[in-house]
Amino acid sequence: MNFYIGCPIWSWKGWVGNFYPEGTKPSEFLREYTRRLTTVEGNTTFYAVPSHKTLEGWSEDMPATFRFCPKVPKAISHEGKLLENVERAYQFIDLMRQLGARLGPMFLQLPPRYSPKLLGDLQGFLAQWPRDVRLAVEVRHLDWFDTPHDEALNGLLMEHNMARVTIDTRPIRELSGEDILAGSVYQSLLEARERKPDVPVVPQRTADFIFIRYIGHPEIEFNSPYLKEWGDYVVQQLKNDADVYMFCHSPNNFAAPYLCRKIYGQVEKEVDISPLPWNELADEDYEQGQLF
């Protein structure tokens, strides 16, 4: 069992001087990121497929224990049916294999229009996915969460040992006095809330690993009850021999790594897991004032 924790990105200049040391150059971002966290949700691959040379550079900066979880390109997941793009998927997988042991589960995010009516398409696509490459699947059409489609999807994923992604957007939805946020530093939160899917938060284990996407509130302490809930869930799954991949987002990006650190701290109190690399950097502590 392993608990991998990370963010959706690493190349964000706003982290220089807080998450990254003052003076960190963009070319050093990935190396600094991997000195602190253990995985990254590779959203960049959704928009553009990296070159072999780029992957070589990433591999050099990633320690062997780090896991890169690439998002399946939108040219595969969002353009036509999945079965029409099987060859593209094979090409992408072959490219990503260059990461070797650093390659974590890939992440297939289906568009909101992809309903249970396309179950046959999904079945055919997953049947052709290589067995040695882990895959997590996120559905956004609400019918997937209702009977009998919920059970059908879970059964399909169990058959192939693929994870069902759980996305939790509650922290950016359950707000009080939200009108006062308009025009403030939290304006991005309101915009993000409109973009993120409002789907039920019903964790379902369908594989030997778990894949969680947590969309956190920019104020760290606001997340405490949600992180407590997820911490308990992660502990339970680790005790049941699952690998857990959890990715913390935040509308303004600042808070994301600190959310990672907070939940990891909760979990390591209950389960014997490797220390977070960040903990070795004793001279770099989180300060709320640095974020705003």
N, C-alpha and C positions, 0 to 999 in steps of 0.2 A: 504494500500500500504506500502511496505517495500523495502528498498534497502540493499541487502546483498552483501558485498564485501570481497574478499579473494584471496588466492593463491592456487596452486595445491598441496602444501605440507606444513608441519609445521616442520618436523624433518630435519633441515639443519644446520649443525654446523657453516657454514659460516656466519650465522646471529648473532652469539654470538659476542657481542661487538659493534653491530650497531642496528639491529632490536631488538635483545634480549640483556638484560644487560650483562655486562662482568661477567663471572663466571657461567652463566646459564648452568645447567646440562641437558643432553638429556632427562632425566625423567621429566624435568620441561618445555620442549619445548611447549607442547600442551597448558599448562596452560598460559604460557607467550603469546602464539599466540592469544588465545581467549581474552586476556586482551587488544588486539589491533584491531583485525579484527572480522568480524561477521559471516563468513562462510569459508569453505574449500572445494575445489574440491578433493574428496577422491580418488586420483589416485591409492593409495596403494591397494585398493580392486580389481582393475583390474588384479593384479598379484597374490594376496593371500587373501583369505577370513579370516578375523579376528575371533578369538575365542570369546566365550561368556565372558570370563574373561577379554579379551582385551577391549571389548565393555563396560564392567562395568567400567573399568579404564577411558576410554574416557568420559563416561557420567559424572563421578565425576569431571573431569577437565573442562568440557564444561558448561558454564552458560545456563540457560533455554532459553535465547534469541538467542543462537548460533545455526547455521544450518550446519550439516554435509551432504554433497552431494556425496554419494558413486557412484563410477563408476562401472557399471555392469561388473562382471568378464569376462575375455576373453574366459573362458571355455563356456560361454553362447553366447557371441557376435561373437566370431571368430572361433569357432569349429563346423562346420556343419551349418545347417539351424537353425533359431531361434526356430521354432516349435519343433525341436528335443530336445531342451533344456528348455522347459517350466517348468519341474519339478525342474531343477536346479535353475531356476529363482525364483520359489516359495520358495525354501529353503533359498535362499539368502535374499529375501524380509522378510521372517519370522525372520531371524537372525537380520537384520537391524532394525526391528521394536523395538528391545530392546532399541534403542536410544530414543524412545518416541517422545516428541515434538521437540527434537533436530534433528530429521531426516528431512532433506530437500529433494528437488527433486533428484531422482536418475538420472543417466546419462548413456544412451546407445550409445556407439560409434560404428558405423558399419564400417567394414573394407572397403578399396577401391574397393575390388572385388564385394562388395554387391551392385548390380545394380538394376535398376527399374524392371528388369526381375523377381526379387524376391519380388515384391510388394505383391503378395498373401501370401507369408510367413510372411512378416511384418504385413499385415492386421490381419492374424490369431493370431500372437503373441501378438499384442497390444490389441486385443479383449479379451485376457485372462489375461491381466495385471490388478491387483486390482485397483478399482476406487479410493480408499482412499490413494493411494501412487502416488505422483506426479512423472512424468517421462519426461525427455528431451531426444530428439533423434538427433544425429549428423550423417549426411550422408557425404561420401567422394567421391563416384563415381560421376564424373562430369555430367553424364546424368540426375541425380536428379535435376539439376539446369536448365534444358531445358524443354520447352513445349513438351508434356503435362504432363511430369512426375513431374515437379515442382508443378503444381496445384493439381495433384493427391496426392502427399505427404502432402501438406498443408491441403487439405481437410480431409485426414485421421487423421492427428494430431488434427485438430479442432474438429472432431467427438469425440475424446477421451479426449479433453482438455489437450493435451500434447504439450510441447514446441518444436519448431525446434531450435536446437542449431545454433548460429552464431559464427563462428570462424574467427578472423581477424589476418592474418599473414602479412599484408602489411608492418608493421614497420621493419620486418627483411628481406623484399624483395626489397623494394625501397631504395637501398643504392647507394651512390655515392663513387667512388674510392674504390670499395670493394676489389680490389686486395691487397691494402695496409693492409687489415685486416689479411691476411694470416700470420700465425706465431705470431700474436699479442695476447693480452688478449681477443680479440674478436673472436678468432678462433672458439670457441663454437657456436658463432652466425652463422657462415657459415655452420657448421655441422647441427645445428638445422633447418636452412632454408631448408635443403634437406629432413629432416624428416617430417616437418609440411606440411599439405595439402594446395595446392595452389588452393583454391576454391573461387568462387565469394562471396563477402561480401554483402549479400542482406538480411538485417534483416526482418524476417517475424513473425508477432505475430499470433500464432495459439492457445494460451491458456491464462489463467488468470495470467500467469507468463512468464518472459523472462529469457533466459539463454544465456549469452555471454561469450566467451573465447577470451581474448585479448592477443596476443603474442607480447610483447613489446620489443623495442630496449633497450640495457643496458644503454645507455645514456639517462637520464631522460628527458631532454629538447627536444630530438629528437621526443618524443612521443606527444608533445604538440598539434599539429593539429589533431592528431587522437583522443586524449583524449577529446579535445573540441567537436569533432563530436559525440563521444559516450556519452559525458556528456549531450549534447542537446537531444540525443535520449532517454537516461535514464529519464531525466526530463519529456519529453513528455509522456513516458509510465507510469511513476508514477502518473502524473496528470490524466491519463486515468485509474487509479485504478489497475494497474498491480503490482505484486511483481517482483522485478528485482534481479537476481543473476548474478554477474559479477566476473569473475576470471582473474586475471592478471598474466601472465607468463613472464619469461624472460630467454633467453638462459643460462645466468650465475647465475640465481636465486637471485643474490644480489638485483637487482632493483625491483623485483616483488612487495614486500609490499609497497614500496614508490610510485609505480604507483597506487596502490590501494588508498593510502592516498590522492594522488593528484586528482584523479577523484572524490573521495567522497567529497573533499573540493569544487570542482566545483558545484556538484549537490546540496549540502546543502545550497548554496547561492540562489538557485532558488526554492527549495521545502522544506517544513517543515518536516524534518525527524530527527530521533534520532541522537544525536552526535555520532561520531565514538568513540568507547571506547579508542582508541589510544590517542585521544585529551585530555583525563583526565590525561595522563602521561606527564605532562608539562616538566619534566626534561629530556625527551628523544626526541631530535630533529634530523631530518635527516641532515647529512653532506655529501656532495658529496665525500669528501676525504676519508670517511670511506669505500666507496664501491670499490675502486681500489688501 
